[in-house]
């Protein structure tokens, strides 16, 4: 079974106090924005879901954007920004830090959208769902988020902007599909309980699994963000 043709694609969003419930054919997903000052990000996060879904469909479940590296995941988000009517610049050189702590470096993402100027630094951490012992998803998420937060704090002084975002991309994988179902639920619950300003996640529910060249099931990815 393949994902349905784009003509059968639909998205239905209903705003709530904390976020958006998003329904999309071929995937299960959720978008939540905790910070009201970032409510303008909603269309970008919805397009981020669409970018991944459309790419998976166009490759007949044989490829995904999120199972590569951090740069590929930043690129998918940049694509969502462009699709939403914004402008995005990726992986460019800049002077980071302030005064005596200045050094040359690279910024992961700068974008303009809805009249806002935003600079962002990103981290990626693979999430292995199964193993000989229970996975500590909480520590994994917090470590990646703290690293992204530290990076954006250092970067903020080098560029004119209104918002600084620390981003974390969390693609999942497992070799044990049957026993990963409960762990996937626990992982998504940990995302919901994370202290952050927004998150979005998607899980492939097309009926055909995304299987990597290592014969691992890679059917989900999450994006978590903090504003500093």
KEKE-3310 file (N, C-alpha, C; in steps of 0.2 Angstrom, whole numbers, plus 5000, padded with zeros to 4 digits):
npx = (5004:5003:5006:4992:4987:4992:4980:4971:4975:4973:4972:4967:4965:4963:4963:4968:4970:4983:4989:4988:4977:4981:4976:4981:4981:4989:4999:5001:5000:5005:5004:5010:5010:5016:5020:5012:5018:5024:5014:5013:5020:5013:5008:5020:5025:5015:5017:5029:5026:5019:5029:5037:5028:5024:5036:5039:5029:5031:5042:5038:5038:5051:5061:5066:5066:5071:5079:5092:5105:5108:5109:5101:5088:5087:5086:5073:5065:5068:5062:5049:5047:5049:5038:5028:5028:5039:5056:5072:5088:5102:5115:5127:5141:5146:5150:5152:5147:5152:5161:5176:5174:5172:5171:5174:5161:5147:5130:5115:5102:5093:5079:5065:5048:5031:5033:5043:5060:5071:5083:5091:5098:5102:5100:5103:5097:5097:5084:5083:5071:5070:5078:5089:5087:5076:5073:5080:5072:5069:5081:5089:5081:5082:5096:5099:5091:5096:5109:5106:5100:5111:5119:5111:5111:5124:5125:5116:5121:5127:5119:5106:5090:5073:5069:5076:5079:5081:5083:5078:5079:5072:5073:5067:5071:5071:5074:5065:5050:5037:5038:5041:5030:5024:5035:5036:5024:5027:5039:5033:5024:5034:5039:5027:5028:5039:5048:5046:5044:5037:5032:5032:5027:5028:5021:5023:5009:5005:5004:5014:5030:5044:5060:5077:5093:5100:5091:5082:5068:5061:5050:5046:5047:5052:5051:5057:5056:5064:5063:5074)
npy = (4994:5011:5028:5039:5048:5065:5072:5067:5072:5080:5093:5098:5110:5116:5129:5130:5135:5131:5126:5117:5106:5094:5086:5075:5066:5050:5051:5052:5066:5080:5097:5109:5124:5132:5145:5160:5171:5166:5161:5164:5156:5144:5141:5138:5127:5118:5117:5111:5098:5095:5096:5085:5074:5075:5072:5059:5053:5055:5048:5035:5029:5025:5033:5047:5064:5066:5056:5058:5069:5083:5094:5091:5091:5104:5110:5105:5111:5124:5124:5123:5135:5143:5138:5143:5157:5164:5168:5160:5157:5147:5139:5148:5159:5168:5180:5175:5176:5189:5203:5200:5187:5183:5174:5166:5158:5147:5149:5140:5143:5157:5166:5175:5179:5182:5196:5195:5193:5180:5170:5155:5140:5123:5106:5088:5073:5056:5044:5029:5017:5004:4991:4983:4988:4999:5014:5031:5043:5056:5061:5061:5070:5082:5085:5087:5098:5108:5109:5115:5127:5133:5136:5145:5156:5160:5163:5174:5187:5191:5194:5204:5203:5197:5186:5173:5156:5140:5124:5107:5092:5076:5061:5044:5027:5009:4991:4982:4981:4978:4978:4991:4999:5002:5009:5020:5027:5031:5039:5050:5055:5060:5070:5078:5082:5090:5104:5117:5129:5126:5112:5099:5084:5070:5054:5041:5033:5026:5013:5007:5004:5015:5010:5009:5009:5001:4992:4996:5002:5018:5028:5040:5057:5071:5089:5100:5116:5131:5147:5161)
npz = (5000:4995:4999:4997:4982:4979:4976:4984:4996:5012:5024:5040:5051:5068:5078:5095:5112:5116:5104:5088:5081:5069:5055:5043:5028:5027:5037:5055:5066:5076:5081:5092:5100:5114:5118:5116:5110:5099:5090:5077:5070:5067:5053:5047:5054:5050:5037:5037:5041:5029:5020:5023:5022:5008:5002:5006:5000:4986:4984:4986:4998:5000:5004:5014:5021:5033:5039:5036:5039:5051:5043:5032:5038:5043:5031:5026:5035:5031:5018:5021:5026:5015:5007:5014:5011:5016:5018:5017:5023:5024:5033:5034:5035:5049:5062:5078:5095:5108:5109:5117:5116:5103:5088:5072:5063:5059:5055:5057:5052:5045:5044:5037:5040:5040:5044:5053:5059:5061:5069:5070:5078:5076:5082:5080:5085:5085:5089:5097:5098:5104:5113:5124:5137:5145:5136:5139:5136:5141:5146:5134:5125:5133:5134:5120:5118:5127:5122:5109:5114:5120:5109:5101:5110:5110:5097:5095:5097:5085:5074:5067:5073:5078:5084:5092:5090:5097:5090:5089:5081:5080:5074:5073:5075:5073:5075:5079:5076:5081:5095:5096:5097:5109:5115:5106:5109:5122:5119:5112:5122:5131:5123:5123:5137:5138:5142:5133:5119:5108:5098:5085:5078:5067:5061:5051:5044:5033:5030:5024:5028:5032:5028:5032:5024:5032:5036:5046:5054:5051:5055:5060:5065:5076:5080:5090:5099:5106:5112:5114)
capx = (5000:5007:5002:4987:4989:4991:4973:4967:4978:4970:4974:4962:4968:4958:4967:4966:4974:4990:4992:4984:4976:4982:4974:4984:4981:4995:5003:4998:5004:5003:5008:5008:5013:5015:5021:5008:5022:5026:5008:5013:5024:5009:5008:5027:5025:5010:5020:5034:5023:5017:5035:5039:5023:5024:5043:5038:5024:5034:5047:5034:5040:5058:5066:5063:5071:5073:5084:5099:5108:5105:5108:5095:5082:5086:5083:5066:5061:5068:5058:5042:5047:5048:5031:5023:5028:5044:5063:5076:5095:5105:5122:5131:5146:5145:5154:5148:5149:5152:5168:5182:5173:5170:5174:5170:5157:5142:5123:5111:5096:5090:5073:5060:5042:5026:5036:5048:5067:5073:5089:5090:5103:5099:5104:5099:5098:5093:5081:5082:5065:5070:5084:5089:5084:5071:5077:5079:5070:5069:5088:5091:5078:5084:5103:5099:5088:5101:5114:5103:5099:5117:5121:5108:5113:5130:5124:5111:5124:5130:5114:5100:5084:5068:5068:5081:5076:5085:5079:5080:5076:5073:5071:5067:5073:5071:5074:5060:5044:5032:5040:5043:5024:5023:5040:5034:5019:5031:5043:5028:5022:5039:5039:5022:5029:5045:5047:5048:5040:5033:5034:5028:5029:5024:5022:5020:5004:5003:5003:5021:5036:5050:5065:5083:5098:5102:5085:5079:5061:5062:5044:5044:5052:5049:5054:5056:5059:5064:5064:5079)
capy = (5000:5017:5034:5041:5053:5071:5074:5065:5075:5086:5095:5102:5113:5120:5132:5130:5139:5129:5124:5116:5099:5094:5080:5074:5059:5046:5052:5055:5071:5085:5103:5113:5130:5134:5152:5164:5176:5162:5159:5166:5150:5139:5139:5135:5120:5114:5116:5107:5092:5094:5094:5078:5069:5075:5069:5052:5050:5056:5043:5029:5026:5022:5038:5052:5069:5067:5051:5060:5073:5089:5099:5089:5092:5111:5111:5103:5117:5130:5123:5124:5143:5146:5137:5148:5163:5167:5168:5157:5157:5141:5137:5154:5162:5174:5181:5173:5178:5196:5206:5196:5180:5183:5169:5165:5152:5146:5149:5135:5146:5164:5167:5181:5176:5186:5202:5193:5191:5175:5167:5148:5135:5117:5100:5082:5067:5050:5041:5022:5016:4998:4989:4978:4991:5005:5020:5037:5048:5062:5064:5062:5076:5088:5086:5090:5105:5112:5111:5120:5133:5136:5138:5151:5161:5162:5166:5180:5194:5192:5195:5208:5198:5198:5180:5167:5149:5133:5119:5100:5087:5069:5055:5038:5021:5003:4985:4978:4985:4976:4980:4998:5003:5005:5014:5026:5031:5034:5044:5055:5057:5064:5076:5082:5085:5094:5112:5120:5134:5123:5106:5096:5078:5066:5047:5037:5028:5025:5006:5004:5007:5018:5006:5012:5004:4997:4988:4999:5006:5025:5030:5046:5063:5077:5095:5104:5122:5135:5154:5164)
capz = (5000:4995:5001:4992:4977:4982:4975:4990:5002:5015:5030:5043:5057:5072:5083:5102:5117:5116:5098:5083:5079:5062:5052:5036:5026:5027:5043:5061:5068:5081:5082:5098:5102:5120:5119:5112:5105:5093:5087:5070:5067:5065:5046:5045:5056:5046:5030:5038:5040:5022:5016:5024:5019:5001:5000:5007:4995:4980:4984:4987:5005:4999:5006:5018:5022:5040:5041:5034:5044:5053:5037:5028:5042:5043:5024:5026:5038:5026:5012:5024:5027:5008:5005:5018:5009:5019:5015:5022:5022:5028:5034:5031:5039:5053:5068:5084:5102:5109:5110:5118:5115:5096:5084:5066:5064:5054:5057:5054:5048:5046:5040:5037:5039:5044:5046:5059:5057:5065:5068:5073:5078:5077:5084:5078:5089:5084:5095:5096:5102:5107:5116:5130:5143:5143:5134:5143:5131:5144:5146:5127:5123:5137:5132:5114:5118:5130:5117:5104:5117:5121:5103:5099:5114:5107:5090:5094:5096:5079:5068:5068:5072:5083:5088:5092:5091:5097:5087:5090:5076:5083:5070:5077:5072:5077:5071:5082:5074:5085:5102:5097:5097:5116:5116:5102:5113:5128:5117:5111:5128:5133:5119:5126:5143:5137:5143:5127:5117:5103:5095:5080:5076:5062:5061:5045:5045:5026:5029:5021:5033:5029:5030:5030:5021:5038:5038:5052:5053:5053:5053:5064:5067:5080:5080:5097:5099:5112:5110:5119)
cpx = (5004:5003:4998:4990:4988:4984:4969:4970:4973:4973:4969:4965:4963:4962:4964:4971:4981:4993:4987:4984:4976:4980:4977:4984:4988:5000:4998:5003:5001:5007:5005:5012:5011:5015:5017:5012:5024:5020:5009:5017:5020:5009:5015:5027:5021:5013:5026:5032:5021:5024:5037:5034:5024:5031:5042:5034:5028:5039:5044:5037:5047:5063:5062:5068:5074:5078:5091:5102:5105:5104:5102:5088:5081:5083:5076:5062:5062:5063:5051:5041:5045:5041:5026:5024:5034:5051:5068:5083:5098:5112:5127:5136:5144:5150:5150:5151:5149:5159:5173:5181:5171:5174:5170:5167:5152:5135:5119:5106:5095:5084:5069:5053:5037:5028:5041:5055:5069:5079:5089:5096:5099:5103:5099:5101:5094:5090:5079:5077:5066:5077:5084:5087:5080:5075:5075:5078:5071:5076:5090:5088:5081:5092:5103:5096:5093:5106:5112:5102:5106:5120:5118:5109:5119:5129:5120:5115:5127:5126:5108:5094:5079:5068:5074:5078:5082:5081:5082:5076:5077:5070:5071:5069:5072:5072:5068:5053:5038:5032:5041:5036:5023:5028:5039:5029:5023:5035:5038:5026:5028:5040:5033:5023:5036:5044:5050:5043:5035:5036:5029:5031:5025:5026:5019:5015:5001:5001:5009:5026:5041:5056:5072:5088:5101:5097:5082:5073:5062:5056:5042:5049:5048:5054:5052:5059:5059:5066:5069:5080)
cpy = (5006:5023:5036:5047:5060:5074:5072:5067:5080:5087:5100:5104:5117:5122:5131:5135:5137:5127:5122:5108:5098:5087:5080:5067:5056:5047:5054:5060:5076:5091:5107:5118:5133:5142:5156:5169:5172:5159:5159:5160:5144:5137:5136:5128:5116:5112:5111:5099:5090:5092:5087:5073:5069:5072:5062:5049:5050:5051:5036:5025:5023:5027:5043:5058:5069:5061:5052:5063:5079:5094:5098:5091:5100:5113:5110:5109:5123:5130:5124:5132:5146:5144:5141:5155:5167:5166:5165:5156:5152:5141:5143:5156:5168:5175:5180:5176:5186:5198:5201:5189:5179:5178:5168:5158:5151:5146:5144:5138:5153:5164:5173:5178:5181:5192:5201:5191:5186:5171:5160:5144:5128:5111:5094:5077:5061:5046:5034:5020:5009:4996:4984:4981:4997:5011:5026:5042:5055:5065:5066:5069:5083:5090:5089:5097:5110:5114:5116:5127:5137:5139:5144:5157:5164:5166:5173:5186:5196:5195:5200:5203:5200:5192:5176:5161:5144:5128:5112:5095:5080:5064:5049:5032:5015:4997:4981:4982:4984:4979:4988:5002:5006:5011:5021:5030:5034:5040:5051:5059:5062:5070:5081:5085:5089:5101:5115:5126:5131:5116:5104:5089:5075:5059:5044:5032:5026:5017:5003:5008:5010:5014:5008:5007:4999:4992:4990:5003:5013:5029:5037:5051:5068:5083:5098:5111:5127:5142:5157:5171)
cpz = (5000:4998:4996:4988:4980:4981:4981:4997:5005:5021:5033:5050:5061:5078:5090:5106:5116:5109:5093:5082:5072:5060:5045:5034:5025:5032:5049:5063:5073:5081:5088:5099:5109:5121:5114:5108:5099:5089:5079:5066:5065:5058:5044:5047:5053:5040:5031:5038:5033:5018:5017:5021:5011:4998:5000:5001:4988:4979:4986:4993:5005:5002:5010:5019:5029:5043:5039:5040:5046:5048:5033:5032:5043:5036:5023:5029:5034:5020:5015:5024:5020:5005:5008:5016:5012:5015:5020:5019:5026:5028:5031:5037:5043:5059:5074:5090:5102:5111:5111:5116:5108:5093:5077:5066:5058:5058:5054:5049:5050:5042:5042:5036:5043:5047:5052:5056:5063:5064:5072:5073:5080:5079:5082:5083:5087:5090:5093:5101:5106:5109:5121:5136:5140:5142:5138:5139:5134:5144:5138:5124:5126:5135:5125:5114:5122:5126:5112:5107:5118:5115:5101:5104:5112:5101:5090:5094:5090:5073:5071:5067:5078:5087:5087:5094:5092:5095:5088:5085:5079:5079:5074:5072:5076:5072:5073:5081:5079:5092:5102:5097:5104:5117:5112:5106:5119:5125:5115:5117:5131:5130:5122:5133:5143:5138:5137:5125:5111:5101:5090:5079:5071:5063:5055:5047:5038:5025:5026:5025:5029:5032:5027:5026:5026:5040:5045:5050:5055:5051:5057:5065:5071:5079:5086:5097:5105:5109:5116:5118)
residu = (UNK:UNK:UNK:UNK:UNK:UNK:UNK:UNK:UNK:UNK:UNK:UNK:UNK:UNK:UNK:UNK:UNK:UNK:UNK:UNK:UNK:UNK:UNK:UNK:UNK:UNK:UNK:UNK:UNK:UNK:UNK:UNK:UNK:UNK:UNK:UNK:UNK:UNK:UNK:UNK:UNK:UNK:UNK:UNK:UNK:UNK:UNK:UNK:UNK:UNK:UNK:UNK:UNK:UNK:UNK:UNK:UNK:UNK:UNK:UNK:UNK:UNK:UNK:UNK:UNK:UNK:UNK:UNK:UNK:UNK:UNK:UNK:UNK:UNK:UNK:UNK:UNK:UNK:UNK:UNK:UNK:UNK:UNK:UNK:UNK:UNK:UNK:UNK:UNK:UNK:UNK:UNK:UNK:UNK:UNK:UNK:UNK:UNK:UNK:UNK:UNK:UNK:UNK:UNK:UNK:UNK:UNK:UNK:UNK:UNK:UNK:UNK:UNK:UNK:UNK:UNK:UNK:UNK:UNK:UNK:UNK:UNK:UNK:UNK:UNK:UNK:UNK:UNK:UNK:UNK:UNK:UNK:UNK:UNK:UNK:UNK:UNK:UNK:UNK:UNK:UNK:UNK:UNK:UNK:UNK:UNK:UNK:UNK:UNK:UNK:UNK:UNK:UNK:UNK:UNK:UNK:UNK:UNK:UNK:UNK:UNK:UNK:UNK:UNK:UNK:UNK:UNK:UNK:UNK:UNK:UNK:UNK:UNK:UNK:UNK:UNK:UNK:UNK:UNK:UNK:UNK:UNK:UNK:UNK:UNK:UNK:UNK:UNK:UNK:UNK:UNK:UNK:UNK:UNK:UNK:UNK:UNK:UNK:UNK:UNK:UNK:UNK:UNK:UNK:UNK:UNK:UNK:UNK:UNK:UNK:UNK:UNK:UNK:UNK:UNK:UNK:UNK:UNK:UNK:UNK:UNK:UNK:UNK:UNK:UNK:UNK:UNK:UNK)
# end
